[in-house]
Amino acid sequence: MNLTKQQAVAIFGTAKALADALGLTKGAISQWPNELDTQRTAAVIGAAVQSGKQLPPGVIPEQAAA
């Protein structure tokens, strides 16, 4: 499941905080499409995990029981 730009910003609270976490500018984030591709989604999720941010439900599917 890929994130939307709005979901990505919501994880960090602001576009500036998201940009800072990814080493980008706020302007770069503003140019993202509404539906993020797999690479951007992975970068946001990785930065969120490293920062201890809460991810929206369903972003990381639960692993099937062995």
mmCIF file of the N, C-alpha and C atoms, coordinates in Angstrom:
data_MODEL
# 
_entry.id   MODEL 
# 
loop_
_atom_site.group_PDB 
_atom_site.id 
_atom_site.type_symbol 
_atom_site.label_atom_id 
_atom_site.label_alt_id 
_atom_site.label_comp_id 
_atom_site.label_asym_id 
_atom_site.label_entity_id 
_atom_site.label_seq_id 
_atom_site.pdbx_PDB_ins_code 
_atom_site.Cartn_x 
_atom_site.Cartn_y 
_atom_site.Cartn_z 
_atom_site.occupancy 
_atom_site.B_iso_or_equiv 
_atom_site.pdbx_formal_charge 
_atom_site.auth_seq_id 
_atom_site.auth_comp_id 
_atom_site.auth_asym_id 
_atom_site.auth_atom_id 
_atom_site.pdbx_PDB_model_num 
ATOM 1   N N  . MET A 1 1  ? 0.844  -1.188  0.000  1.00 0.00 ? 1  MET A N  1 
ATOM 2   C CA . MET A 1 1  ? 0.000  0.000   0.000  1.00 0.00 ? 1  MET A CA 1 
ATOM 3   C C  . MET A 1 1  ? 0.880  1.240   0.000  1.00 0.00 ? 1  MET A C  1 
ATOM 4   N N  . ASN A 1 2  ? 0.706  2.083   -0.970 1.00 0.00 ? 2  ASN A N  1 
ATOM 5   C CA . ASN A 1 2  ? 1.444  3.339   -1.007 1.00 0.00 ? 2  ASN A CA 1 
ATOM 6   C C  . ASN A 1 2  ? 0.677  4.402   -0.242 1.00 0.00 ? 2  ASN A C  1 
ATOM 7   N N  . LEU A 1 3  ? 1.420  5.321   0.336  1.00 0.00 ? 3  LEU A N  1 
ATOM 8   C CA . LEU A 1 3  ? 0.840  6.420   1.086  1.00 0.00 ? 3  LEU A CA 1 
ATOM 9   C C  . LEU A 1 3  ? 0.393  7.539   0.150  1.00 0.00 ? 3  LEU A C  1 
ATOM 10  N N  . THR A 1 4  ? -0.501 8.364   0.643  1.00 0.00 ? 4  THR A N  1 
ATOM 11  C CA . THR A 1 4  ? -0.793 9.621   -0.029 1.00 0.00 ? 4  THR A CA 1 
ATOM 12  C C  . THR A 1 4  ? 0.135  10.675  0.583  1.00 0.00 ? 4  THR A C  1 
ATOM 13  N N  . LYS A 1 5  ? 0.259  11.779  -0.120 1.00 0.00 ? 5  LYS A N  1 
ATOM 14  C CA . LYS A 1 5  ? 1.080  12.866  0.416  1.00 0.00 ? 5  LYS A CA 1 
ATOM 15  C C  . LYS A 1 5  ? 0.511  13.351  1.745  1.00 0.00 ? 5  LYS A C  1 
ATOM 16  N N  . GLN A 1 6  ? -0.807 13.416  1.839  1.00 0.00 ? 6  GLN A N  1 
ATOM 17  C CA . GLN A 1 6  ? -1.447 13.876  3.069  1.00 0.00 ? 6  GLN A CA 1 
ATOM 18  C C  . GLN A 1 6  ? -1.142 12.931  4.236  1.00 0.00 ? 6  GLN A C  1 
ATOM 19  N N  . GLN A 1 7  ? -1.152 11.625  3.985  1.00 0.00 ? 7  GLN A N  1 
ATOM 20  C CA . GLN A 1 7  ? -0.813 10.664  5.038  1.00 0.00 ? 7  GLN A CA 1 
ATOM 21  C C  . GLN A 1 7  ? 0.634  10.840  5.476  1.00 0.00 ? 7  GLN A C  1 
ATOM 22  N N  . ALA A 1 8  ? 1.530  11.027  4.508  1.00 0.00 ? 8  ALA A N  1 
ATOM 23  C CA . ALA A 1 8  ? 2.951  11.192  4.821  1.00 0.00 ? 8  ALA A CA 1 
ATOM 24  C C  . ALA A 1 8  ? 3.172  12.420  5.692  1.00 0.00 ? 8  ALA A C  1 
ATOM 25  N N  . VAL A 1 9  ? 2.526  13.522  5.336  1.00 0.00 ? 9  VAL A N  1 
ATOM 26  C CA . VAL A 1 9  ? 2.650  14.753  6.130  1.00 0.00 ? 9  VAL A CA 1 
ATOM 27  C C  . VAL A 1 9  ? 2.048  14.543  7.514  1.00 0.00 ? 9  VAL A C  1 
ATOM 28  N N  . ALA A 1 10 ? 0.918  13.868  7.581  1.00 0.00 ? 10 ALA A N  1 
ATOM 29  C CA . ALA A 1 10 ? 0.249  13.645  8.867  1.00 0.00 ? 10 ALA A CA 1 
ATOM 30  C C  . ALA A 1 10 ? 1.123  12.838  9.829  1.00 0.00 ? 10 ALA A C  1 
ATOM 31  N N  . ILE A 1 11 ? 1.899  11.907  9.319  1.00 0.00 ? 11 ILE A N  1 
ATOM 32  C CA . ILE A 1 11 ? 2.782  11.115  10.178 1.00 0.00 ? 11 ILE A CA 1 
ATOM 33  C C  . ILE A 1 11 ? 3.762  12.020  10.920 1.00 0.00 ? 11 ILE A C  1 
ATOM 34  N N  . PHE A 1 12 ? 4.255  13.043  10.233 1.00 0.00 ? 12 PHE A N  1 
ATOM 35  C CA . PHE A 1 12 ? 5.263  13.933  10.822 1.00 0.00 ? 12 PHE A CA 1 
ATOM 36  C C  . PHE A 1 12 ? 4.684  15.227  11.379 1.00 0.00 ? 12 PHE A C  1 
ATOM 37  N N  . GLY A 1 13 ? 3.418  15.485  11.109 1.00 0.00 ? 13 GLY A N  1 
ATOM 38  C CA . GLY A 1 13 ? 2.769  16.670  11.658 1.00 0.00 ? 13 GLY A CA 1 
ATOM 39  C C  . GLY A 1 13 ? 2.763  17.855  10.723 1.00 0.00 ? 13 GLY A C  1 
ATOM 40  N N  . THR A 1 14 ? 3.867  18.090  10.034 1.00 0.00 ? 14 THR A N  1 
ATOM 41  C CA . THR A 1 14 ? 3.956  19.191  9.075  1.00 0.00 ? 14 THR A CA 1 
ATOM 42  C C  . THR A 1 14 ? 4.812  18.768  7.885  1.00 0.00 ? 14 THR A C  1 
ATOM 43  N N  . ALA A 1 15 ? 4.628  19.456  6.768  1.00 0.00 ? 15 ALA A N  1 
ATOM 44  C CA . ALA A 1 15 ? 5.456  19.184  5.591  1.00 0.00 ? 15 ALA A CA 1 
ATOM 45  C C  . ALA A 1 15 ? 6.922  19.504  5.889  1.00 0.00 ? 15 ALA A C  1 
ATOM 46  N N  . LYS A 1 16 ? 7.169  20.526  6.697  1.00 0.00 ? 16 LYS A N  1 
ATOM 47  C CA . LYS A 1 16 ? 8.549  20.899  7.065  1.00 0.00 ? 16 LYS A CA 1 
ATOM 48  C C  . LYS A 1 16 ? 9.210  19.773  7.857  1.00 0.00 ? 16 LYS A C  1 
ATOM 49  N N  . ALA A 1 17 ? 8.479  19.188  8.820  1.00 0.00 ? 17 ALA A N  1 
ATOM 50  C CA . ALA A 1 17 ? 9.037  18.102  9.619  1.00 0.00 ? 17 ALA A CA 1 
ATOM 51  C C  . ALA A 1 17 ? 9.310  16.871  8.744  1.00 0.00 ? 17 ALA A C  1 
ATOM 52  N N  . LEU A 1 18 ? 8.409  16.585  7.808  1.00 0.00 ? 18 LEU A N  1 
ATOM 53  C CA . LEU A 1 18 ? 8.621  15.480  6.873  1.00 0.00 ? 18 LEU A CA 1 
ATOM 54  C C  . LEU A 1 18 ? 9.858  15.742  6.023  1.00 0.00 ? 18 LEU A C  1 
ATOM 55  N N  . ALA A 1 19 ? 9.945  16.944  5.488  1.00 0.00 ? 19 ALA A N  1 
ATOM 56  C CA . ALA A 1 19 ? 11.096 17.306  4.660  1.00 0.00 ? 19 ALA A CA 1 
ATOM 57  C C  . ALA A 1 19 ? 12.401 17.174  5.442  1.00 0.00 ? 19 ALA A C  1 
ATOM 58  N N  . ASP A 1 20 ? 12.413 17.666  6.664  1.00 0.00 ? 20 ASP A N  1 
ATOM 59  C CA . ASP A 1 20 ? 13.620 17.581  7.488  1.00 0.00 ? 20 ASP A CA 1 
ATOM 60  C C  . ASP A 1 20 ? 14.020 16.121  7.726  1.00 0.00 ? 20 ASP A C  1 
ATOM 61  N N  . ALA A 1 21 ? 13.033 15.267  7.989  1.00 0.00 ? 21 ALA A N  1 
ATOM 62  C CA . ALA A 1 21 ? 13.312 13.855  8.253  1.00 0.00 ? 21 ALA A CA 1 
ATOM 63  C C  . ALA A 1 21 ? 13.904 13.153  7.037  1.00 0.00 ? 21 ALA A C  1 
ATOM 64  N N  . LEU A 1 22 ? 13.545 13.637  5.858  1.00 0.00 ? 22 LEU A N  1 
ATOM 65  C CA . LEU A 1 22 ? 14.025 13.018  4.620  1.00 0.00 ? 22 LEU A CA 1 
ATOM 66  C C  . LEU A 1 22 ? 15.214 13.746  3.999  1.00 0.00 ? 22 LEU A C  1 
ATOM 67  N N  . GLY A 1 23 ? 15.633 14.838  4.609  1.00 0.00 ? 23 GLY A N  1 
ATOM 68  C CA . GLY A 1 23 ? 16.738 15.606  4.050  1.00 0.00 ? 23 GLY A CA 1 
ATOM 69  C C  . GLY A 1 23 ? 16.352 16.372  2.799  1.00 0.00 ? 23 GLY A C  1 
ATOM 70  N N  . LEU A 1 24 ? 15.084 16.763  2.722  1.00 0.00 ? 24 LEU A N  1 
ATOM 71  C CA . LEU A 1 24 ? 14.572 17.503  1.574  1.00 0.00 ? 24 LEU A CA 1 
ATOM 72  C C  . LEU A 1 24 ? 14.113 18.883  2.012  1.00 0.00 ? 24 LEU A C  1 
ATOM 73  N N  . THR A 1 25 ? 13.658 19.668  1.051  1.00 0.00 ? 25 THR A N  1 
ATOM 74  C CA . THR A 1 25 ? 13.064 20.970  1.373  1.00 0.00 ? 25 THR A CA 1 
ATOM 75  C C  . THR A 1 25 ? 11.554 20.830  1.397  1.00 0.00 ? 25 THR A C  1 
ATOM 76  N N  . LYS A 1 26 ? 10.898 21.763  2.064  1.00 0.00 ? 26 LYS A N  1 
ATOM 77  C CA . LYS A 1 26 ? 9.433  21.779  2.086  1.00 0.00 ? 26 LYS A CA 1 
ATOM 78  C C  . LYS A 1 26 ? 8.899  21.940  0.665  1.00 0.00 ? 26 LYS A C  1 
ATOM 79  N N  . GLY A 1 27 ? 9.606  22.705  -0.156 1.00 0.00 ? 27 GLY A N  1 
ATOM 80  C CA . GLY A 1 27 ? 9.207  22.886  -1.552 1.00 0.00 ? 27 GLY A CA 1 
ATOM 81  C C  . GLY A 1 27 ? 9.233  21.589  -2.342 1.00 0.00 ? 27 GLY A C  1 
ATOM 82  N N  . ALA A 1 28 ? 10.200 20.730  -2.049 1.00 0.00 ? 28 ALA A N  1 
ATOM 83  C CA . ALA A 1 28 ? 10.261 19.436  -2.730 1.00 0.00 ? 28 ALA A CA 1 
ATOM 84  C C  . ALA A 1 28 ? 9.048  18.586  -2.370 1.00 0.00 ? 28 ALA A C  1 
ATOM 85  N N  . ILE A 1 29 ? 8.666  18.611  -1.099 1.00 0.00 ? 29 ILE A N  1 
ATOM 86  C CA . ILE A 1 29 ? 7.490  17.855  -0.657 1.00 0.00 ? 29 ILE A CA 1 
ATOM 87  C C  . ILE A 1 29 ? 6.237  18.392  -1.339 1.00 0.00 ? 29 ILE A C  1 
ATOM 88  N N  . SER A 1 30 ? 6.140  19.701  -1.479 1.00 0.00 ? 30 SER A N  1 
ATOM 89  C CA . SER A 1 30 ? 4.948  20.290  -2.100 1.00 0.00 ? 30 SER A CA 1 
ATOM 90  C C  . SER A 1 30 ? 4.794  19.865  -3.559 1.00 0.00 ? 30 SER A C  1 
ATOM 91  N N  . GLN A 1 31 ? 5.880  19.465  -4.195 1.00 0.00 ? 31 GLN A N  1 
ATOM 92  C CA . GLN A 1 31 ? 5.829  19.045  -5.594 1.00 0.00 ? 31 GLN A CA 1 
ATOM 93  C C  . GLN A 1 31 ? 5.520  17.560  -5.758 1.00 0.00 ? 31 GLN A C  1 
ATOM 94  N N  . TRP A 1 32 ? 5.460  16.824  -4.652 1.00 0.00 ? 32 TRP A N  1 
ATOM 95  C CA . TRP A 1 32 ? 5.117  15.410  -4.736 1.00 0.00 ? 32 TRP A CA 1 
ATOM 96  C C  . TRP A 1 32 ? 3.694  15.249  -5.256 1.00 0.00 ? 32 TRP A C  1 
ATOM 97  N N  . PRO A 1 33 ? 3.420  14.152  -5.970 1.00 0.00 ? 33 PRO A N  1 
ATOM 98  C CA . PRO A 1 33 ? 2.035  13.882  -6.382 1.00 0.00 ? 33 PRO A CA 1 
ATOM 99  C C  . PRO A 1 33 ? 1.195  13.476  -5.167 1.00 0.00 ? 33 PRO A C  1 
ATOM 100 N N  . ASN A 1 34 ? -0.112 13.509  -5.309 1.00 0.00 ? 34 ASN A N  1 
ATOM 101 C CA . ASN A 1 34 ? -0.986 13.127  -4.194 1.00 0.00 ? 34 ASN A CA 1 
ATOM 102 C C  . ASN A 1 34 ? -0.810 11.663  -3.812 1.00 0.00 ? 34 ASN A C  1 
ATOM 103 N N  . GLU A 1 35 ? -0.606 10.781  -4.782 1.00 0.00 ? 35 GLU A N  1 
ATOM 104 C CA . GLU A 1 35 ? -0.340 9.368   -4.531 1.00 0.00 ? 35 GLU A CA 1 
ATOM 105 C C  . GLU A 1 35 ? 1.156  9.126   -4.662 1.00 0.00 ? 35 GLU A C  1 
ATOM 106 N N  . LEU A 1 36 ? 1.795  8.714   -3.568 1.00 0.00 ? 36 LEU A N  1 
ATOM 107 C CA . LEU A 1 36 ? 3.233  8.506   -3.597 1.00 0.00 ? 36 LEU A CA 1 
ATOM 108 C C  . LEU A 1 36 ? 3.580  7.182   -4.253 1.00 0.00 ? 36 LEU A C  1 
ATOM 109 N N  . ASP A 1 37 ? 4.731  7.149   -4.907 1.00 0.00 ? 37 ASP A N  1 
ATOM 110 C CA . ASP A 1 37 ? 5.201  5.901   -5.486 1.00 0.00 ? 37 ASP A CA 1 
ATOM 111 C C  . ASP A 1 37 ? 5.825  5.036   -4.381 1.00 0.00 ? 37 ASP A C  1 
ATOM 112 N N  . THR A 1 38 ? 6.211  3.848   -4.743 1.00 0.00 ? 38 THR A N  1 
ATOM 113 C CA . THR A 1 38 ? 6.747  2.892   -3.772 1.00 0.00 ? 38 THR A CA 1 
ATOM 114 C C  . THR A 1 38 ? 8.026  3.405   -3.122 1.00 0.00 ? 38 THR A C  1 
ATOM 115 N N  . GLN A 1 39 ? 8.888  4.032   -3.898 1.00 0.00 ? 39 GLN A N  1 
ATOM 116 C CA . GLN A 1 39 ? 10.155 4.529   -3.354 1.00 0.00 ? 39 GLN A CA 1 
ATOM 117 C C  . GLN A 1 39 ? 9.924  5.623   -2.312 1.00 0.00 ? 39 GLN A C  1 
ATOM 118 N N  . ARG A 1 40 ? 9.062  6.562   -2.598 1.00 0.00 ? 40 ARG A N  1 
ATOM 119 C CA . ARG A 1 40 ? 8.782  7.638   -1.629 1.00 0.00 ? 40 ARG A CA 1 
ATOM 120 C C  . ARG A 1 40 ? 8.063  7.088   -0.402 1.00 0.00 ? 40 ARG A C  1 
ATOM 121 N N  . THR A 1 41 ? 7.123  6.170   -0.626 1.00 0.00 ? 41 THR A N  1 
ATOM 122 C CA . THR A 1 41 ? 6.432  5.554   0.507  1.00 0.00 ? 41 THR A CA 1 
ATOM 123 C C  . THR A 1 41 ? 7.432  4.859   1.422  1.00 0.00 ? 41 THR A C  1 
ATOM 124 N N  . ALA A 1 42 ? 8.348  4.102   0.843  1.00 0.00 ? 42 ALA A N  1 
ATOM 125 C CA . ALA A 1 42 ? 9.354  3.393   1.638  1.00 0.00 ? 42 ALA A CA 1 
ATOM 126 C C  . ALA A 1 42 ? 10.242 4.370   2.400  1.00 0.00 ? 42 ALA A C  1 
ATOM 127 N N  . ALA A 1 43 ? 10.599 5.476   1.780  1.00 0.00 ? 43 ALA A N  1 
ATOM 128 C CA . ALA A 1 43 ? 11.436 6.479   2.446  1.00 0.00 ? 43 ALA A CA 1 
ATOM 129 C C  . ALA A 1 43 ? 10.694 7.105   3.630  1.00 0.00 ? 43 ALA A C  1 
ATOM 130 N N  . VAL A 1 44 ? 9.411  7.399   3.448  1.00 0.00 ? 44 VAL A N  1 
ATOM 131 C CA . VAL A 1 44 ? 8.618  7.987   4.527  1.00 0.00 ? 44 VAL A CA 1 
ATOM 132 C C  . VAL A 1 44 ? 8.477  6.993   5.669  1.00 0.00 ? 44 VAL A C  1 
ATOM 133 N N  . ILE A 1 45 ? 8.158  5.745   5.340  1.00 0.00 ? 45 ILE A N  1 
ATOM 134 C CA . ILE A 1 45 ? 7.995  4.729   6.383  1.00 0.00 ? 45 ILE A CA 1 
ATOM 135 C C  . ILE A 1 45 ? 9.310  4.513   7.126  1.00 0.00 ? 45 ILE A C  1 
ATOM 136 N N  . GLY A 1 46 ? 10.408 4.444   6.395  1.00 0.00 ? 46 GLY A N  1 
ATOM 137 C CA . GLY A 1 46 ? 11.710 4.273   7.038  1.00 0.00 ? 46 GLY A CA 1 
ATOM 138 C C  . GLY A 1 46 ? 12.047 5.421   7.970  1.00 0.00 ? 46 GLY A C  1 
ATOM 139 N N  . ALA A 1 47 ? 11.818 6.637   7.519  1.00 0.00 ? 47 ALA A N  1 
ATOM 140 C CA . ALA A 1 47 ? 12.085 7.807   8.362  1.00 0.00 ? 47 ALA A CA 1 
ATOM 141 C C  . ALA A 1 47 ? 11.171 7.824   9.579  1.00 0.00 ? 47 ALA A C  1 
ATOM 142 N N  . ALA A 1 48 ? 9.923  7.403   9.389  1.00 0.00 ? 48 ALA A N  1 
ATOM 143 C CA . ALA A 1 48 ? 8.972  7.372   10.501 1.00 0.00 ? 48 ALA A CA 1 
ATOM 144 C C  . ALA A 1 48 ? 9.397  6.352   11.548 1.00 0.00 ? 48 ALA A C  1 
ATOM 145 N N  . VAL A 1 49 ? 9.801  5.182   11.104 1.00 0.00 ? 49 VAL A N  1 
ATOM 146 C CA . VAL A 1 49 ? 10.246 4.137   12.035 1.00 0.00 ? 49 VAL A CA 1 
ATOM 147 C C  . VAL A 1 49 ? 11.488 4.608   12.792 1.00 0.00 ? 49 VAL A C  1 
ATOM 148 N N  . GLN A 1 50 ? 12.441 5.196   12.092 1.00 0.00 ? 50 GLN A N  1 
ATOM 149 C CA . GLN A 1 50 ? 13.660 5.691   12.734 1.00 0.00 ? 50 GLN A CA 1 
ATOM 150 C C  . GLN A 1 50 ? 13.363 6.802   13.728 1.00 0.00 ? 50 GLN A C  1 
ATOM 151 N N  . SER A 1 51 ? 12.318 7.579   13.463 1.00 0.00 ? 51 SER A N  1 
ATOM 152 C CA . SER A 1 51 ? 11.959 8.701   14.333 1.00 0.00 ? 51 SER A CA 1 
ATOM 153 C C  . SER A 1 51 ? 10.975 8.310   15.430 1.00 0.00 ? 51 SER A C  1 
ATOM 154 N N  . GLY A 1 52 ? 10.518 7.060   15.422 1.00 0.00 ? 52 GLY A N  1 
ATOM 155 C CA . GLY A 1 52 ? 9.559  6.611   16.422 1.00 0.00 ? 52 GLY A CA 1 
ATOM 156 C C  . GLY A 1 52 ? 8.163  7.160   16.211 1.00 0.00 ? 52 GLY A C  1 
ATOM 157 N N  . LYS A 1 53 ? 7.834  7.501   14.969 1.00 0.00 ? 53 LYS A N  1 
ATOM 158 C CA . LYS A 1 53 ? 6.510  8.048   14.659 1.00 0.00 ? 53 LYS A CA 1 
ATOM 159 C C  . LYS A 1 53 ? 5.488  6.927   14.501 1.00 0.00 ? 53 LYS A C  1 
ATOM 160 N N  . GLN A 1 54 ? 4.238  7.240   14.816 1.00 0.00 ? 54 GLN A N  1 
ATOM 161 C CA . GLN A 1 54 ? 3.137  6.291   14.671 1.00 0.00 ? 54 GLN A CA 1 
ATOM 162 C C  . GLN A 1 54 ? 2.724  6.234   13.206 1.00 0.00 ? 54 GLN A C  1 
ATOM 163 N N  . LEU A 1 55 ? 2.620  5.026   12.663 1.00 0.00 ? 55 LEU A N  1 
ATOM 164 C CA . LEU A 1 55 ? 2.175  4.855   11.289 1.00 0.00 ? 55 LEU A CA 1 
ATOM 165 C C  . LEU A 1 55 ? 0.674  4.616   11.259 1.00 0.00 ? 55 LEU A C  1 
ATOM 166 N N  . PRO A 1 56 ? 0.008  5.073   10.196 1.00 0.00 ? 56 PRO A N  1 
ATOM 167 C CA . PRO A 1 56 ? -1.432 4.820   10.082 1.00 0.00 ? 56 PRO A CA 1 
ATOM 168 C C  . PRO A 1 56 ? -1.706 3.312   10.016 1.00 0.00 ? 56 PRO A C  1 
ATOM 169 N N  . PRO A 1 57 ? -2.843 2.868   10.545 1.00 0.00 ? 57 PRO A N  1 
ATOM 170 C CA . PRO A 1 57 ? -3.185 1.446   10.466 1.00 0.00 ? 57 PRO A CA 1 
ATOM 171 C C  . PRO A 1 57 ? -3.191 0.956   9.025  1.00 0.00 ? 57 PRO A C  1 
ATOM 172 N N  . GLY A 1 58 ? -2.669 -0.244  8.818  1.00 0.00 ? 58 GLY A N  1 
ATOM 173 C CA . GLY A 1 58 ? -2.683 -0.854  7.501  1.00 0.00 ? 58 GLY A CA 1 
ATOM 174 C C  . GLY A 1 58 ? -1.509 -0.498  6.615  1.00 0.00 ? 58 GLY A C  1 
ATOM 175 N N  . VAL A 1 59 ? -0.645 0.419   7.046  1.00 0.00 ? 59 VAL A N  1 
ATOM 176 C CA . VAL A 1 59 ? 0.501  0.797   6.210  1.00 0.00 ? 59 VAL A CA 1 
ATOM 177 C C  . VAL A 1 59 ? 1.476  -0.364  6.099  1.00 0.00 ? 59 VAL A C  1 
ATOM 178 N N  . ILE A 1 60 ? 1.723  -1.018  7.218  1.00 0.00 ? 60 ILE A N  1 
ATOM 179 C CA . ILE A 1 60 ? 2.580  -2.206  7.211  1.00 0.00 ? 60 ILE A CA 1 
ATOM 180 C C  . ILE A 1 60 ? 1.673  -3.386  7.508  1.00 0.00 ? 60 ILE A C  1 
ATOM 181 N N  . PRO A 1 61 ? 1.415  -4.221  6.491  1.00 0.00 ? 61 PRO A N  1 
ATOM 182 C CA . PRO A 1 61 ? 0.503  -5.344  6.714  1.00 0.00 ? 61 PRO A CA 1 
ATOM 183 C C  . PRO A 1 61 ? 1.027  -6.274  7.798  1.00 0.00 ? 61 PRO A C  1 
ATOM 184 N N  . GLU A 1 62 ? 0.109  -6.803  8.575  1.00 0.00 ? 62 GLU A N  1 
ATOM 185 C CA . GLU A 1 62 ? 0.515  -7.748  9.607  1.00 0.00 ? 62 GLU A CA 1 
ATOM 186 C C  . GLU A 1 62 ? 1.021  -9.008  8.921  1.00 0.00 ? 62 GLU A C  1 
ATOM 187 N N  . GLN A 1 63 ? 2.072  -9.571  9.497  1.00 0.00 ? 63 GLN A N  1 
ATOM 188 C CA . GLN A 1 63 ? 2.626  -10.794 8.920  1.00 0.00 ? 63 GLN A CA 1 
ATOM 189 C C  . GLN A 1 63 ? 1.687  -11.954 9.210  1.00 0.00 ? 63 GLN A C  1 
ATOM 190 N N  . ALA A 1 64 ? 1.583  -12.832 8.247  1.00 0.00 ? 64 ALA A N  1 
ATOM 191 C CA . ALA A 1 64 ? 0.727  -14.009 8.431  1.00 0.00 ? 64 ALA A CA 1 
ATOM 192 C C  . ALA A 1 64 ? 1.337  -14.927 9.490  1.00 0.00 ? 64 ALA A C  1 
ATOM 193 N N  . ALA A 1 65 ? 0.486  -15.542 10.240 1.00 0.00 ? 65 ALA A N  1 
ATOM 194 C CA . ALA A 1 65 ? 0.961  -16.461 11.279 1.00 0.00 ? 65 ALA A CA 1 
ATOM 195 C C  . ALA A 1 65 ? 1.646  -17.648 10.612 1.00 0.00 ? 65 ALA A C  1 
ATOM 196 N N  . ALA A 1 66 ? 2.726  -18.080 11.218 1.00 0.00 ? 66 ALA A N  1 
ATOM 197 C CA . ALA A 1 66 ? 3.489  -19.192 10.646 1.00 0.00 ? 66 ALA A CA 1 
ATOM 198 C C  . ALA A 1 66 ? 2.822  -20.519 10.917 1.00 0.00 ? 66 ALA A C  1 
# 
